[in-house]
Amino acid sequence: MLCGYYALGKLWDALPVQPPPLTHSARCAGQQRCAKAWGALWKTVLDTASQVIPGLQREDVLGKVMLVESMMKALVEREIPSQGWLDGLPHCRENAMIATTMKVREIKDTLTDYFSDDF
């Protein structure tokens, strides 16, 4: 159990600097700029998610990434103001949402692996 606690803490620490791979839209004219904007957006949303519900433990990675997924969906669907966070991704917003959803799915699917002694 302690192994999982430690491993999930390390995962959370690494997530802000390791955005999920983004598949660019065919209309994306500046993939390098877009990838940089995606990395900044990913980090910002992760940081914001930690502040939205301050009671979430650092190791509650699944809870946090599910919140990140909800925030990303709300941003992409314009349910909440983007504050310019999506400006660098004019044609890849939906792909950013897909990348986020895939990351959540990956974490859900591998969650038990973090609690093995081999991890």
C-alpha positions as CSV (number, residue, x, y, z in Angstrom):
1,M,0.0,0.0,0.0
2,L,2.8,2.4,0.9
3,C,4.4,1.6,-2.5
4,G,1.3,2.8,-4.3
5,Y,1.1,5.9,-2.2
6,Y,4.7,6.8,-3.1
7,A,4.3,5.9,-6.8
8,L,1.1,7.9,-7.2
9,G,2.8,10.9,-5.5
10,K,5.7,10.6,-8.0
11,L,3.2,10.3,-10.9
12,W,1.4,13.5,-9.8
13,D,4.7,15.4,-9.6
14,A,5.7,14.3,-13.1
15,L,2.3,15.0,-14.8
16,P,2.6,18.8,-15.2
17,V,5.8,18.5,-17.3
18,Q,4.6,15.5,-19.3
19,P,1.5,16.4,-21.2
20,P,-0.2,13.6,-23.1
21,P,0.7,13.3,-26.8
22,L,-1.4,15.7,-28.9
23,T,-2.4,14.6,-32.4
24,H,-2.6,17.8,-34.4
25,S,-5.6,18.7,-36.6
26,A,-4.9,18.7,-40.4
27,R,-5.7,22.4,-40.2
28,C,-3.0,23.1,-37.6
29,A,-0.5,25.4,-39.2
30,G,1.9,25.8,-36.4
31,Q,2.5,22.4,-34.8
32,Q,5.5,23.4,-32.8
33,R,3.7,26.5,-31.4
34,C,0.6,24.4,-30.8
35,A,2.6,21.7,-28.9
36,K,4.1,24.4,-26.7
37,A,0.7,25.9,-26.0
38,W,-0.7,22.4,-25.2
39,G,2.1,21.9,-22.7
40,A,1.4,25.2,-21.0
41,L,-2.4,24.5,-21.0
42,W,-1.9,21.1,-19.5
43,K,0.3,22.4,-16.7
44,T,-2.1,25.3,-16.0
45,V,-5.2,23.1,-15.8
46,L,-3.4,20.6,-13.5
47,D,-2.3,23.4,-11.3
48,T,-5.8,24.9,-11.3
49,A,-7.4,21.6,-10.5
50,S,-5.2,21.3,-7.4
51,Q,-6.6,24.7,-6.2
52,V,-10.2,24.1,-7.1
53,I,-10.6,21.4,-4.4
54,P,-7.9,22.0,-1.9
55,G,-8.8,19.0,0.2
56,L,-7.7,16.5,-2.5
57,Q,-4.6,14.7,-1.5
58,R,-1.5,14.9,-3.7
59,E,-1.7,11.1,-4.2
60,D,-5.4,11.2,-5.4
61,V,-4.2,11.3,-9.0
62,L,-7.3,9.7,-10.4
63,G,-9.6,12.3,-8.7
64,K,-7.4,15.1,-9.9
65,V,-7.1,14.0,-13.5
66,M,-10.9,13.4,-13.6
67,L,-11.3,17.0,-12.5
68,V,-8.8,18.1,-15.1
69,E,-10.9,16.2,-17.7
70,S,-14.0,18.1,-16.6
71,M,-12.2,21.4,-16.7
72,M,-10.8,20.7,-20.1
73,K,-14.2,19.8,-21.4
74,A,-15.7,22.9,-20.0
75,L,-13.0,25.0,-21.6
76,V,-13.3,23.4,-25.0
77,E,-17.0,23.6,-25.0
78,R,-16.8,27.2,-23.8
79,E,-18.8,26.6,-20.6
80,I,-16.2,28.5,-18.7
81,P,-14.0,31.4,-19.8
82,S,-10.7,30.2,-21.3
83,Q,-8.8,33.3,-20.1
84,G,-6.7,33.0,-23.3
85,W,-5.5,29.5,-22.4
86,L,-6.8,28.0,-25.6
87,D,-5.5,30.7,-27.9
88,G,-2.5,28.7,-29.0
89,L,-4.6,25.7,-30.0
90,P,-7.2,27.2,-32.4
91,H,-7.6,24.0,-34.4
92,C,-6.5,21.4,-31.9
93,R,-8.9,22.1,-29.0
94,E,-10.9,18.9,-29.5
95,N,-7.7,16.9,-29.9
96,A,-6.5,18.3,-26.6
97,M,-9.8,17.1,-25.0
98,I,-9.3,13.6,-26.6
99,A,-5.6,13.5,-25.3
100,T,-6.9,14.4,-21.8
101,T,-9.6,11.7,-21.9
102,M,-7.0,9.1,-23.1
103,K,-4.7,10.1,-20.2
104,V,-7.5,9.6,-17.7
105,R,-8.4,6.3,-19.2
106,E,-4.7,5.2,-19.1
107,I,-4.5,6.1,-15.4
108,K,-7.7,4.3,-14.6
109,D,-6.6,1.2,-16.5
110,T,-3.2,1.1,-14.8
111,L,-4.1,2.3,-11.3
112,T,-3.7,-1.1,-9.6
113,D,-0.2,-1.4,-11.1
114,Y,1.0,1.4,-8.9
115,F,0.3,-0.8,-5.8
116,S,2.5,-3.7,-6.9
117,D,5.9,-4.2,-5.3
118,D,7.4,-4.4,-8.8
119,F,6.5,-0.8,-9.7
